[in-house]
Each structure stands twice: as C-alpha cells, then as structure tokens.
C-alpha cells in the first residue's frame, strides 16, 4: 500500500500535490486541510484518511475526527494534528501513547518535517511538514512510504518547492 502523507495544506492544493496523490493508493492528511473543498478534491483522487486541525472549520470537523486510529497491513496507526514528538508529546496524548502505543504515530501542526523513532514506546513518529503556502516554513514538504507485510519501507521526503512559489 503506497501512502502519501501530508498536512497543513491550509486550503492550498496544486498540481505537484495532485501528481503525487495520483501515484499513491491512499492519501493521509494530518490536519489543517483548510477547507472541506480541498478534502473533497483529494477524495476524488484517492481514498483519504485524516484528522481535523486547529484551523479547520465545522464542516471539516464533521467529516474527520480529532484522532484517527486504524490498522494497515499489521501496522497500528495513530494520527492527530497536534501531537508533538518523543519526549515532548501533547499532554492529552501521553496516557494514550503509554497505554496503547501504536507502531506509527502521525501528527502535523508544527510545519516542520520530522521522522523520529521513539525507543521508549517502540514507535515511529512522522510529521510530514506543511504542503501549503501559509505559515513560517520555508520549503513545502510531504512524505511518501509503503506499508506491506507489517513493515514501513521506501520512506521518502518530498520537497514541493519554496513556500512562496506556487506551482500550477
């Protein structure tokens, strides 16, 4: 299963994102879609699993949960928008992680691409950075990876160009 992981689009969807989305089997969005129209547009390309973020309105919040927990080919996934990272998890998530640690912990919000292993909870943490053009990040980013036979492989960071440069 080829996964495209993005976050913090803030209502911005260009041809570069769509190209990578077309190559995936599923699109995972870690919050701050920006608009329900963007979520719907992604859904027309491939199935979307996502969570709402702090800037998302009621329409997105009615369509996507705050936290999304699911299994994918032997991998237990936990996705939320504001999550933190090893040693600095969002306080509300600490008991969830310690009691039911997933194999893969996904969040967005920081606009900073980060992939880090949490040895204490034996999980991989991913934040794809921000694919949109709003925020303080300099480079727009996403992640792509494969889940197969209970393993995560072929992890790639995708740079979409500078935040200020819009691709059409």
C-alpha positions as CSV (number, residue, x, y, z in Angstrom):
1,X,0.0,0.0,0.0
2,X,1.6,3.3,-1.2
3,X,0.8,6.1,1.2
4,X,1.1,9.9,0.6
5,X,1.2,11.7,3.9
6,X,0.6,15.4,4.0
7,X,-0.5,18.1,6.5
8,X,-1.1,21.8,6.8
9,X,-2.4,22.4,3.3
10,X,-4.4,25.3,4.6
11,X,-6.7,25.2,1.6
12,X,-3.9,25.0,-1.0
13,X,-3.8,22.2,-3.5
14,X,-1.6,22.4,-6.6
15,X,-0.7,20.2,-9.4
16,X,2.5,18.9,-7.7
17,X,0.5,17.6,-4.7
18,X,-2.1,16.1,-7.1
19,X,0.6,14.4,-9.1
20,X,2.0,12.6,-6.1
21,X,-1.5,11.9,-4.8
22,X,-2.3,10.1,-8.1
23,X,0.7,7.8,-7.6
24,X,-0.5,6.7,-4.1
25,X,-3.0,4.1,-3.0
26,X,-4.2,6.3,-0.1
27,X,-3.8,9.8,1.0
28,X,-3.3,10.5,4.7
29,X,-3.8,14.1,5.9
30,X,-2.7,15.1,9.4
31,X,-4.9,18.1,9.8
32,X,-5.4,21.7,8.8
33,X,-7.0,20.8,5.5
34,X,-8.1,24.5,5.4
35,X,-11.4,23.8,3.5
36,X,-13.7,20.9,3.0
37,X,-13.4,21.5,-0.7
38,X,-9.7,20.6,-0.5
39,X,-10.6,17.4,1.4
40,X,-13.2,16.6,-1.2
41,X,-10.8,17.2,-4.1
42,X,-8.3,14.8,-2.5
43,X,-11.0,12.3,-2.0
44,X,-11.7,12.4,-5.8
45,X,-8.1,11.4,-6.4
46,X,-7.7,8.6,-3.9
47,X,-9.2,7.5,-0.6
48,X,-8.4,9.9,2.3
49,X,-7.8,9.1,5.9
50,X,-7.4,12.3,8.0
51,X,-7.9,14.3,11.1
52,X,-9.1,17.9,11.6
53,X,-6.6,20.5,12.7
54,X,-6.9,23.7,14.7
55,X,-7.7,25.9,11.7
56,X,-10.3,23.6,10.3
57,X,-14.0,24.7,10.5
58,X,-17.1,22.8,11.5
59,X,-17.5,21.2,8.0
60,X,-14.1,19.5,8.2
61,X,-14.6,18.6,11.8
62,X,-17.9,16.9,11.0
63,X,-16.1,14.8,8.3
64,X,-12.8,13.9,10.1
65,X,-12.1,13.0,13.7
66,X,-9.7,14.7,16.2
67,X,-7.8,11.4,16.4
68,X,-7.8,8.6,13.9
69,X,-6.7,5.1,15.0
70,X,-6.6,2.3,12.5
71,X,-4.7,-0.8,11.3
72,X,-3.0,-1.0,8.0
73,X,-1.5,-4.4,7.0
74,X,-0.3,-5.2,10.5
75,X,0.7,-1.6,11.4
76,X,-1.3,0.2,14.1
77,X,-1.5,3.9,13.2
78,X,-2.5,6.8,15.4
79,X,-3.0,10.1,13.7
80,X,-3.8,13.5,15.2
81,X,-3.0,17.1,14.3
82,X,-1.3,18.5,17.4
83,X,0.9,15.6,18.7
84,X,4.4,16.6,19.5
85,X,7.3,14.2,19.4
86,X,9.3,11.8,21.6
87,X,9.9,13.5,25.0
88,X,7.5,16.3,24.1
89,X,4.1,14.8,23.3
90,X,1.0,16.9,23.7
91,X,-0.1,16.3,27.3
92,X,-3.5,14.8,26.4
93,X,-1.8,12.1,24.3
94,X,0.7,10.9,26.9
95,X,-1.7,8.4,28.5
96,X,-3.0,7.2,25.1
97,X,0.6,6.6,23.9
98,X,1.8,4.9,27.1
99,X,-1.3,2.6,27.4
100,X,-1.8,1.8,23.7
101,X,1.3,2.7,21.8
102,X,0.9,2.5,18.0
103,X,3.5,1.3,15.6
104,X,3.2,4.6,13.7
105,X,2.4,8.0,15.3
106,X,1.5,10.7,12.8
107,X,0.9,14.4,13.5
108,X,1.2,17.8,11.8
109,X,0.8,21.3,13.1
110,X,4.5,22.3,13.5
111,X,5.1,22.8,9.7
112,X,8.4,21.0,10.3
113,X,9.1,17.7,8.6
114,X,10.3,15.2,11.2
115,X,10.7,11.5,11.2
116,X,12.0,10.1,14.5
117,X,11.9,6.8,16.3
118,X,10.6,6.7,19.9
119,X,12.5,3.9,21.5
120,X,10.7,4.2,24.8
121,X,7.3,3.5,23.2
122,X,8.7,1.4,20.3
123,X,7.0,3.5,17.6
124,X,7.9,5.6,14.6
125,X,6.8,9.2,14.7
126,X,6.2,11.1,11.4
127,X,5.3,14.7,10.8
128,X,5.2,15.5,7.0
129,X,5.7,19.2,7.5
130,X,3.5,21.6,5.6
131,X,2.3,21.2,2.0
132,X,0.5,24.5,1.9
133,X,1.8,28.0,1.3
134,X,0.6,29.6,4.6
135,X,2.9,29.5,7.7
136,X,6.5,30.1,8.6
137,X,8.0,27.0,6.9
138,X,10.4,27.8,4.1
139,X,10.0,24.6,2.0
140,X,6.7,22.8,1.3
141,X,7.0,19.1,2.2
142,X,5.2,15.8,2.3
143,X,6.2,12.1,3.0
144,X,5.7,9.0,0.9
145,X,6.1,5.4,2.1
146,X,4.9,1.9,1.6
147,X,3.2,-0.3,4.2
148,X,3.5,-4.0,3.4
149,X,3.6,-7.2,5.5
150,X,3.7,-5.3,8.7
151,X,6.6,-3.1,7.7
152,X,7.1,0.5,6.7
153,X,9.5,0.9,3.8
154,X,10.6,3.2,1.0
155,X,10.2,6.3,3.1
156,X,10.8,9.5,1.1
157,X,10.6,13.1,1.9
158,X,9.1,15.1,-1.0
159,X,10.0,18.8,-1.4
160,X,7.4,20.8,-3.3
161,X,9.5,24.0,-3.6
162,X,9.6,27.2,-1.6
163,X,6.5,28.2,0.3
164,X,6.3,31.5,-1.6
165,X,6.5,29.8,-5.0
166,X,3.1,28.4,-6.1
167,X,3.3,25.7,-8.8
168,X,0.5,25.5,-11.3
